[in-house]
């Protein structure tokens, strides 16, 4: 089967996969401790094995070869996760400390925002929270400029009403 797979036979390779997939998955599940990740790594292993089948030495154990590829995929995933955790930790260290729980005013604002219609909420989020101009928001959202202006005006009024403020300082 290995020789046929080397010559490009997908059906021969499929038989190799059928024969060795349970052993590979069991190995990766024990190694990872995470069944979903192990299954993903097994799939990646078989993709790599198909690309590298020509490098398998004659007489070598296919199962051992596959487990070696799988283990290297696992180590790569571990290194990647470690780098990701380090980036997240660095980001957390750089951001300013939060004041803990959201203030009542912030919770009220979030609740009021969630009550706005989706288009209005998007316009308010871009123009009032993200400092987009009305024209930039119109372009980003694919809405006419006048519609964006109306949505921002109405949304701002509803938010001020929810927060108990007034709109005197237009």
PAPA-849334 format. One record per residue (C-alpha): residue in three letters; residue number from 0; x negated, y negated, z. Coordinates in nm, 2 decimals. Layout:
<recs>
<rec 'ala', NUM, <X, Y, Z>> ...
</recs>
This chain:
<recs>
<rec 'unk', 0, <0.00, 0.00, 0.00>> <rec 'unk', 1, <-0.29, -0.24, 0.08>> <rec 'unk', 2, <-0.43, -0.19, -0.27>> <rec 'unk', 3, <-0.10, -0.25, -0.43>> <rec 'unk', 4, <-0.05, -0.56, -0.22>> <rec 'unk', 5, <-0.40, -0.68, -0.32>> <rec 'unk', 6, <-0.29, -0.65, -0.68>> <rec 'unk', 7, <0.00, -0.88, -0.61>> <rec 'unk', 8, <0.28, -0.63, -0.53>> <rec 'unk', 9, <0.53, -0.81, -0.31>> <rec 'unk', 10, <0.72, -0.49, -0.25>> <rec 'unk', 11, <0.40, -0.32, -0.12>> <rec 'unk', 12, <0.33, -0.62, 0.11>> <rec 'unk', 13, <0.70, -0.61, 0.23>> <rec 'unk', 14, <0.65, -0.24, 0.33>> <rec 'unk', 15, <0.33, -0.35, 0.52>> <rec 'unk', 16, <0.54, -0.62, 0.70>> <rec 'unk', 17, <0.81, -0.37, 0.78>> <rec 'unk', 18, <0.56, -0.12, 0.92>> <rec 'unk', 19, <0.37, -0.37, 1.14>> <rec 'unk', 20, <0.61, -0.65, 1.23>> <rec 'unk', 21, <0.73, -0.49, 1.55>> <rec 'unk', 22, <0.38, -0.43, 1.68>> <rec 'unk', 23, <0.27, -0.78, 1.59>> <rec 'unk', 24, <0.58, -0.94, 1.75>> <rec 'unk', 25, <0.53, -0.74, 2.06>> <rec 'unk', 26, <0.17, -0.84, 2.09>> <rec 'unk', 27, <0.25, -1.21, 2.03>> <rec 'unk', 28, <0.54, -1.21, 2.28>> <rec 'unk', 29, <0.31, -1.07, 2.55>> <rec 'unk', 30, <0.04, -1.32, 2.45>> <rec 'unk', 31, <0.26, -1.62, 2.43>> <rec 'unk', 32, <0.52, -1.54, 2.69>> <rec 'unk', 33, <0.77, -1.72, 2.46>> <rec 'unk', 34, <0.98, -1.50, 2.23>> <rec 'unk', 35, <1.08, -1.78, 1.99>> <rec 'unk', 36, <0.73, -1.90, 1.95>> <rec 'unk', 37, <0.60, -1.55, 1.91>> <rec 'unk', 38, <0.85, -1.49, 1.63>> <rec 'unk', 39, <0.75, -1.82, 1.46>> <rec 'unk', 40, <0.38, -1.72, 1.49>> <rec 'unk', 41, <0.46, -1.38, 1.35>> <rec 'unk', 42, <0.61, -1.54, 1.04>> <rec 'unk', 43, <0.32, -1.77, 1.00>> <rec 'unk', 44, <0.09, -1.47, 1.04>> <rec 'unk', 45, <0.26, -1.28, 0.76>> <rec 'unk', 46, <0.24, -1.58, 0.53>> <rec 'unk', 47, <-0.13, -1.62, 0.60>> <rec 'unk', 48, <-0.18, -1.24, 0.55>> <rec 'unk', 49, <-0.02, -1.25, 0.21>> <rec 'unk', 50, <-0.25, -1.54, 0.11>> <rec 'unk', 51, <-0.56, -1.35, 0.25>> <rec 'unk', 52, <-0.48, -0.99, 0.16>> <rec 'unk', 53, <-0.77, -0.98, -0.07>> <rec 'unk', 54, <-1.01, -1.05, 0.22>> <rec 'unk', 55, <-0.89, -0.74, 0.41>> <rec 'unk', 56, <-1.18, -0.50, 0.40>> <rec 'unk', 57, <-1.12, -0.15, 0.26>> <rec 'unk', 58, <-1.04, 0.10, 0.54>> <rec 'unk', 59, <-0.98, -0.18, 0.80>> <rec 'unk', 60, <-0.69, -0.15, 1.03>> <rec 'unk', 61, <-0.40, -0.36, 0.89>> <rec 'unk', 62, <-0.24, -0.38, 1.24>> <rec 'unk', 63, <-0.57, -0.51, 1.40>> <rec 'unk', 64, <-0.62, -0.75, 1.11>> <rec 'unk', 65, <-0.27, -0.89, 1.15>> <rec 'unk', 66, <-0.30, -0.92, 1.53>> <rec 'unk', 67, <-0.63, -1.11, 1.48>> <rec 'unk', 68, <-0.46, -1.36, 1.25>> <rec 'unk', 69, <-0.17, -1.39, 1.49>> <rec 'unk', 70, <-0.39, -1.44, 1.78>> <rec 'unk', 71, <-0.58, -1.72, 1.60>> <rec 'unk', 72, <-0.24, -1.88, 1.51>> <rec 'unk', 73, <-0.16, -1.86, 1.89>> <rec 'unk', 74, <-0.48, -2.03, 1.99>> <rec 'unk', 75, <-0.43, -2.30, 1.73>> <rec 'unk', 76, <-0.08, -2.36, 1.87>> <rec 'unk', 77, <-0.22, -2.38, 2.22>> <rec 'unk', 78, <-0.48, -2.64, 2.12>> <rec 'unk', 79, <-0.22, -2.84, 1.94>> <rec 'unk', 80, <0.01, -2.83, 2.24>> <rec 'unk', 81, <-0.28, -2.94, 2.46>> <rec 'unk', 82, <-0.36, -3.23, 2.23>> <rec 'unk', 83, <0.01, -3.33, 2.23>> <rec 'unk', 84, <0.03, -3.32, 2.61>> <rec 'unk', 85, <-0.29, -3.53, 2.63>> <rec 'unk', 86, <-0.14, -3.79, 2.39>> <rec 'unk', 87, <0.19, -3.80, 2.59>> <rec 'unk', 88, <-0.01, -3.83, 2.92>> <rec 'unk', 89, <-0.21, -4.12, 2.77>> <rec 'unk', 90, <0.10, -4.29, 2.64>> <rec 'unk', 91, <0.27, -4.25, 2.98>> <rec 'unk', 92, <-0.04, -4.40, 3.16>> <rec 'unk', 93, <-0.04, -4.70, 2.92>> <rec 'unk', 94, <0.33, -4.80, 2.94>> <rec 'unk', 95, <0.43, -5.04, 3.21>> <rec 'unk', 96, <0.58, -4.88, 3.52>> <rec 'unk', 97, <0.96, -4.87, 3.51>> <rec 'unk', 98, <1.17, -5.00, 3.79>> <rec 'unk', 99, <1.32, -4.65, 3.84>> <rec 'unk', 100, <1.69, -4.61, 3.78>> <rec 'unk', 101, <1.87, -4.84, 3.54>> <rec 'unk', 102, <2.02, -5.15, 3.69>> <rec 'unk', 103, <2.40, -5.18, 3.71>> <rec 'unk', 104, <2.38, -5.45, 3.44>> <rec 'unk', 105, <2.18, -5.23, 3.21>> <rec 'unk', 106, <2.42, -4.94, 3.26>> <rec 'unk', 107, <2.72, -5.17, 3.18>> <rec 'unk', 108, <2.54, -5.30, 2.87>> <rec 'unk', 109, <2.47, -4.94, 2.75>> <rec 'unk', 110, <2.83, -4.85, 2.81>> <rec 'unk', 111, <2.95, -5.16, 2.62>> <rec 'unk', 112, <2.72, -5.08, 2.33>> <rec 'unk', 113, <2.85, -4.73, 2.31>> <rec 'unk', 114, <3.21, -4.86, 2.28>> <rec 'unk', 115, <3.12, -5.07, 1.97>> <rec 'unk', 116, <3.20, -4.92, 1.63>> <rec 'unk', 117, <2.90, -4.76, 1.47>> <rec 'unk', 118, <2.83, -5.03, 1.21>> <rec 'unk', 119, <2.87, -5.30, 1.46>> <rec 'unk', 120, <2.65, -5.12, 1.71>> <rec 'unk', 121, <2.38, -5.08, 1.44>> <rec 'unk', 122, <2.39, -5.45, 1.35>> <rec 'unk', 123, <2.37, -5.56, 1.72>> <rec 'unk', 124, <2.09, -5.31, 1.78>> <rec 'unk', 125, <1.88, -5.44, 1.49>> <rec 'unk', 126, <1.95, -5.82, 1.52>> <rec 'unk', 127, <1.98, -5.87, 1.89>> <rec 'unk', 128, <1.75, -5.59, 2.03>> <rec 'unk', 129, <1.50, -5.54, 1.75>> <rec 'unk', 130, <1.47, -5.90, 1.63>> <rec 'unk', 131, <1.57, -5.82, 1.28>> <rec 'unk', 132, <1.70, -6.12, 1.07>> <rec 'unk', 133, <2.05, -6.08, 0.94>> <rec 'unk', 134, <1.91, -6.03, 0.59>> <rec 'unk', 135, <1.67, -5.76, 0.71>> <rec 'unk', 136, <1.95, -5.58, 0.89>> <rec 'unk', 137, <2.17, -5.60, 0.58>> <rec 'unk', 138, <1.89, -5.45, 0.37>> <rec 'unk', 139, <1.81, -5.17, 0.63>> <rec 'unk', 140, <2.18, -5.08, 0.67>> <rec 'unk', 141, <2.29, -5.13, 0.31>> <rec 'unk', 142, <2.56, -5.37, 0.42>> <rec 'unk', 143, <2.65, -5.71, 0.28>> <rec 'unk', 144, <2.49, -6.01, 0.46>> <rec 'unk', 145, <2.83, -6.15, 0.56>> <rec 'unk', 146, <2.94, -5.82, 0.71>> <rec 'unk', 147, <2.62, -5.80, 0.92>> <rec 'unk', 148, <2.67, -6.16, 1.05>> <rec 'unk', 149, <3.03, -6.08, 1.14>> <rec 'unk', 150, <2.94, -5.75, 1.31>> <rec 'unk', 151, <2.67, -5.93, 1.52>> <rec 'unk', 152, <2.90, -6.21, 1.62>> <rec 'unk', 153, <3.18, -5.98, 1.72>> <rec 'unk', 154, <2.95, -5.73, 1.89>> <rec 'unk', 155, <2.77, -6.01, 2.08>> <rec 'unk', 156, <3.11, -6.14, 2.20>> <rec 'unk', 157, <3.22, -5.79, 2.32>> <rec 'unk', 158, <2.89, -5.74, 2.50>> <rec 'unk', 159, <2.91, -6.07, 2.68>> <rec 'unk', 160, <3.27, -6.00, 2.77>> <rec 'unk', 161, <3.17, -5.66, 2.92>> <rec 'unk', 162, <2.89, -5.82, 3.12>> <rec 'unk', 163, <3.11, -6.10, 3.24>> <rec 'unk', 164, <2.92, -6.37, 3.06>> <rec 'unk', 165, <3.03, -6.65, 2.84>> <rec 'unk', 166, <2.94, -6.75, 2.49>> <rec 'unk', 167, <2.90, -7.12, 2.56>> <rec 'unk', 168, <2.54, -7.15, 2.45>> <rec 'unk', 169, <2.57, -7.05, 2.08>> 
</recs>
